Amino acid sequence: MFSLRNGSLLANALLVAIGAAAGAGVTVLLSPMMSDTDLRSQHRDAVPGGSPDRGQALTTPAPGGSSGEGKAGAPSLSSAMQEVDPQERSAMLRDAGAEAARQDPATALQVMQTISSEQDKLDYLRGIYSVWSDTDPIAALDYARTSLHAGTMRSESIGIAVNKWAARDARAAWMWADENLSGPLKDQALTDVMIGWTRRTPAAAAQWLSSTGYLSQPLIAATATTWAEQNALAAANWAASLTNADARRTAEVSVASQWSLQHPQEAAEHYAEAVSQPDGAALAAAIADIWGTTDPAATADWIRTLPAGPGRDEAAATLATVWAASDIEAATSWSTSLADASVRRQAITHIGTMWGAMEPDKALAWLDSQPRELATEGYAGAYNSWAATDPIGLRQWVDANPVAPSMDQARLSLADMLASSDIGASLVLANQLSTSRGRDDALARYYRAWRKTDDQSAQDWLATNWSTFSNSTQQRLTIEQYRPIVAR
């Protein structure tokens, strides 16, 4: 075994922040069963005048109250600002903002401007909007849209307001968002409308969404998840009734995830047949992801009962990732106990990927102890994770070891990581691969990518290094020379 170098313990680098974009917003004719609201008749000035004296009163404890408490026992802004615990401070600021808004939203907004910390200001604003959105949603929304700067403050304020409004009058909230917003802000607001409506009358909200034929995944997921919080079985029945396959899959996965948070065994039993179908992998992964976080051993027992197929493989892969993140020894012990080669391969691959980001030395040593035919993808995952979390460490280790088949994956993983920032280094690493086919494939791939971004530099590199290449490499790169390139 070559000498290994410990990688950085940056496990969080494995966590991928995946943002989901909603479908394009559309104007929809809403059901007549919802009450019609004259929006303009509700409108009033977004920020009525407030007095400085009143603003001062909102920042200090009420006379006769306990220290640090405002009206009705709510904490004052001054007491909240003195709290050092971040979570408690956040809660106190929200309570202080809510109490201030009950007295006068305009003055509460003026007081908010005196807060220097952006996070503290956001927490205080959340409290204001939790109350203001109930009493005058149009004024609250108009202020958010016109007076709050773009970013978290504006988007969260609008979300709170339309959510609360939708619980009382979904049509009015939807129409306001549809007419006054655009882009991602509009899509998120419409999603918040569905959440608010579903929380109040889930069957009516879900029935309306189904009737529109609107297939936005965020809207479907929000409705399914919110309904499942209250009645998972009813939400599951609605999801199963959807005629569009993509919409049905989105709704079922959302229900299964939420149901698994509450009663994972029930969710697993309900979807037992569905996860065994050829298209049941996403559903199985959703259950394993949630259940594996709270009770990985029980999740492993459930996976053993599943028939062979994509659902079982995906559930095993998901459990391996979740379990390895919390207890690597238990996860590796479980993987060893797996009799089915396909399931064990999935477990080894995902454990290696997760462990490689945290302790590459130990991950590679463990992979060396596994059956070679089952560990190939695990090596790739471990090296990819090491390259992502500690490319300098991997580069030092690669440079310290000679060219050999066992080092090819490490060089490829590092080359892929460096390709966007140092394509020349990627080409050097590709030229060090131990097999002619692997070397030619990698050189051709990086050379083609370089031509798309900087064709002249790529051509200069080729001319400079041409004489050092083998015949097979020269032939492969000649083919690349004649391929049309579409610059990015």
N, C-alpha and C positions, 0 to 999 in steps of 0.2 A: 504494500500500500504506500503511495506517495505521501510525503509529509503534508499535513493539512494545516490550513490557517483558519482560525476562527473568524467568522463573519460578524457583522454588526447585529446586535439584538434589536433590530427594527421590525418587530413583528407587525406593527401597524402598517408597514408599507405593503403588506399583502392585501390589506383591505382596500377594495376598489370602490371608489365612489361613483356609483352609477346613477346618473340623473335621468329621469324619465320625462320626455317631452310630451305634452298633451297633443291631441289632434287639433286641427285647425278649427277655430271657433266659427259657429254658424248661428244665424238667427232661426229660432225654432218656434213654431206655433204651439203654445202650451195648452194643456188640457183645460176645458171650460170649467171643470170641477173646482179649480183653484180660484180664490177670490180675486177680483179685479181691483187694483189699487191705483188711484190717480196719483202718480209720482209727483207731479208738480204741486198738487195741493198740499203735499206733506213738506215741501221744501221750505227751509228757513235759513237764515244766515248761518254759515258753518261755524263761525266763531263769534258769538255775541260778546259784548264788552265785559270785562271783569276788572275789579279794582285791585290795586296793589295791596291794600290792607287785607283783602280776602286771600290773596296769594300768600301773604305771610302767615295767615292763620292756618293754611293747609300744610305748612312745613313744621309747625310746632304742636306739641301735645295739647289736647283740649283741657281747659281748666277743670280741676276736680277729678280728672281721670288718672289712671295709673301712669307711671313714668313711661314715656315713649308710646303712649296710645292716643289715637285721635278719636273721632266720634265713633260710637258703637263698637268700641274696643279695637278699631283698626289702627295699625301702627302709623305713626307720622313719618314724613319723609326724613326728618332729621334723625329719628331713631333707626330707620332703615339704613341710612348712610353710615351709621356707626357699627353696624353688624359686620363682622369679619368673615363669617362662614358664607361662602358663595351661594349655596342653595337657599339658606335661610334669608340671606340678603335679597335674593331674587324674589322670593315669595313675599317678603315684607314690602318691597317696592311695588309689586303688583297690587297688594292690598292697599297700600297708600295711594296709588294712582286711582284705584277703583273708588275709594272713599272721597278723594278729591273730585272725581267726576260726578259723584252723586250730589255734591254741593254746587258745582259749576264747572262744566267741561272747559269753557274758555279759559278760566283762571287756572285750571289744572294744566292746560297746555302751556300757559305762560310759565308756570312753575317748572314744568318739564325742561324748558329751555335753559334753566339755571343749572341743570345737572351736567357736569363736565364729562363723565364717563359715558361713552356711547352704549355700553352694555347696560349700565344702570338706567340710562334714559330709555332704552328699549323696554326694559322690564316695567318701568313706570308707565310707559305708553300702552303696554299690553293691558295694564290695569284700567287705564282710562277707557280704552276701547271695549273692554268687557262690559262696561256700564253704559257708555255713550251709545254703543251700537244697539242696545235695547231700547233706549229712549228716543233716539233720533238717528236712524241708520243713514238716511240720505245726507244729513249734515256731516256725519262722521266720515262717510265715504267721499264726499266732495272735498273735505279738508285733507284727507289722505292723498287723494288724487292730485290736488293742486298745491298743497303746502308742504308735504313731506317729501324729502329728497328721494330719488330713486334708490332702491335697495331694500334691505330687510325691513326697515321701518314702514315703508309704504306698502310692500307686499303683505306683510303680516297684519297690518292694520286693516287693509282691505279684506283679507281673508277672514279675520275675526268678525268684521261688520257684516259681510254677506252671509256668513255662516249663521249668525244669530238672526238676521233678517229672514233668511230662508226658512227657519223653523216656524215663523209666523206667516209668511207670505212668499212662497217660493217663486211664484210668477214674477212678482215685483223685483225680487232680488236678481233673478236670472235676467230680466229685461234690462235692469240697470247695468249689470256687468256686460251684457251683449252690446249695449249702446255706447258705453262710456270707456271701455277698455279695449286693448288690442294686444296681440302677441301672447307671449308666455304669461303675462300678468292676467290677461283675460281668461286663458285656459285654466290657470290655477284658481281664479275666482269662481268660475263655473263649477269646478270640482268642489270648492268649499260650499257652494250653494247646494250641491247634491248631498254633501255630508250633513249639512244642517237640516235639510228636508228629510233625509232618510232617518236621522236620529229622532225626528218627531213622528213621522208617519211612513215607516219603511216600505210597506206594501204599495202605497200610492206612488211613492217616489220611484220604486223599482218598476212598477207597471208603466208609468209614464216614460221612463227611459227606454224600456223595451219597445214601446209603441212608436217612438220617434225614428228608430232605425239608426240612431246615432251611435257609432262604434268606437268612440274615443276610449282607449284603454284606461286612462286615469279616471274618467267618469264611471266606467263600469267597475273598476277595482274599488273606488271610493264607496260606491253604493253597496257593493257586496260586503266589503269589510265592515262598514258601519252597521249594516243589518245583522251581520254575523255576531257583532258584539252583543246584540240583544237576543237574537234567536237564530242560532247557527243552522238548525235544521230547516227553518223556513227560508233562510237565505240560500242554502244549498239547493232546495227544491226550485227556487227561482232561477238560480244559475243553470240548473240542468234543463230548464225550459227554454233557454235562449236558442234560437234557431241558427244563428251565425256561429260557426265553429270557433273562430278566434275569440269572439266575445264570450262564448261559453267557457272556453279554456281559461281566459283571464278571470272571469267571475269565480270559477271553481277553485282556482289556485288561491285567490284572495280569501274565499270562505275557508278553505282548508287551513291556511296560515293562521287566520284569526281563531278558528275553532281549536286548533292545536295549542294555542296559548291558554285556552281555558280547560279543555278536556281532550288531550291528545289521543287517548285510547278510543274515545268516541269518534273522533275524526278519522282515525285509522280504520276503524270498523266500517264506518259509513262509506269510505272510499276504497274499500278492499278490492272490489271488482274493477273500479276505474284505474287504479294504479297498476293493475296487471295487464291493461290493454297496451297495444303498441305505442299509443300516444300518451301514456300515463306517466312519463318520466318527470315532467315538470310538477305534477301533482305529488308524486312520491317525494321529490326533493323538497317541496314546500313543507310537508309533514315532518320529514327527517330534520330539516333545518331548525324548526321550532322545538320539536320534541327532543332532539339531540342536545339542545342547549340546556334543558332542564333535567333530563333523565336519559343520558346516552345508553346506559345498559338496557333499559326497557326498549329504547329505539332499536338497539341491536337485535333484541329478541324478536321484535316485530319484523325486521328485515329478513330474518331467517325463515319466517313463514311465507314470504312472498315467492311466487313462482319465478323461474328464470325469465329474464327479459330486461328491457330498458328501464322499467320502473325500479326493479331491484338494484340494478347497477347504479342508477343515479342516486337512489336513496343511500346506498353504501358509500358512494363517493362524497355525498354531502355530509353524512355522519362522520366520515374520516376527517374531513376538514374541520368540522365543528368540534369534535372530540380532541383532535390534536391541538387545537388552540387553547384548550383548557387543561388537558391532562395527557401529555404525550405518552407517558408510560402505559396508561390504560388503553390508549388508542392503539399502540403497537401490539400490546398483548391481545387485544380483540382481533386485530388483523391476522395474527398468527393462528387464531382459532378457526378461521374461515376455511371451510372445506372446498367450496366452489372456487375454481381458479379465476373465473371472470370477476366475481365479487371481490376476491382477494386482490386482484390486480388493481381494481379501482381504489381499494383502500390504501394499498401501498403507494400508488401514484399520488394521491391527495395528501397522505401523511408526509411523504417526501417533499412535496411542494410547500406545505405549511412549515415543516421543520427546517427546510433549507433556508428560509428567511431569518430564522432565529439562531440556529446553531448548525451551520453547514457541516462542520466536522462530524458531529454526532449523526446528522441525517445521512451523510454519505457512508459512514461506518455501518449504520443500520441497514442501509440499502445493500451494502456488500454482503450482508448476512442473509439476504432474501434470495429466493430462486431467481436466477438471472433472467429467465424468460418472463417473469412477472414484474421485474423491477426496472425495465428499460425506460418506461415513461416516468417512473418515479425519479430516476436520475435527471431526466430532462426537466422535470418540475423543480427539483432541488437546485439545479444549476441556474435555471431561469430566476428563481426567487433570490438566490445569492447575487446574481448579476443586478437585480433590481434594487436590493437593499444595501449591497456593499460592493460596487463594481471595482473599487480600488483594491480591496482585499482579494477579490477573485482574480484580478489582473496580476497581482503579485504572485499568487499561487500558481496560475497558469504559466507565468514566465519562469517559475522555479522548476517546472517539470518538463521533461522532453516530449517531443512529438510521439504519440502513441494512440492506438484506437480508443483506449480508456479515457483519453483526454479530449477527444473530438467534441463531445457534447459540451464540455465546459467552454471550449473555445468558441463554439457556435453560439452558445447562450450569451457570452460576453460580446461577441461580434454583433449580434442582433441588438443588444442594449446600446452599443456605441454607434450604431449605424446612423442615427439621426444627428449625432453631434460630432463624430469623427469617423467619417467613412473610410479614410485612409487606414486607420487602425483596424477597422473591420476587415479590410482587404488583406492586411498583413496576417491577421488571425486566420482568415479563410485559407490563405496559402500555406498554413502550417498544418492543415488537416492531413490525416495519415493515409487516406485513400484517394486515388485520382478522381473517382466519380464524385465523392463528397467535396473535394477541393474544387473541381470544375463547376459543380452546381452552385456552390457558395460564391465563388468569384464572379460567375455570370450574374447571379442575383444582385450582388452589391454594385457591380459595375453598371448594370441596367438602372438601378435606383439612382446612382450618381449621375448618369447621363440625363435623367429626368430633371435634376435640380441644377446641375452645372456641367453641361456637356463638354465644354472646353477643358476644364480641369480633369475630367475623366479621360479625355483623349490624350492629354499630356501624360497622365499616369500610365496609360497603356503603352505609349511610345517609349517611355523611360524604362519600363519593366519588361517589354516584349521578349527580349533575348533570354530572360531568366525563366520563362515559362516552358513547360513541357509541350510536346506536340499536341496532346489532347486538350490542354488548356488553351493553346493558341487557336485550335480549331473551334473550340466552344466560344471564345471571345470574338472570333471572326464572325460567327453567326450573330452574335449580339450587335456587332457593328452594322449589320444590314437590317436589323429589326427597326421598324418605325418607332420613334420615341415621342410620346405626348408629354410635354413639360408640365409639371404641376404648378 
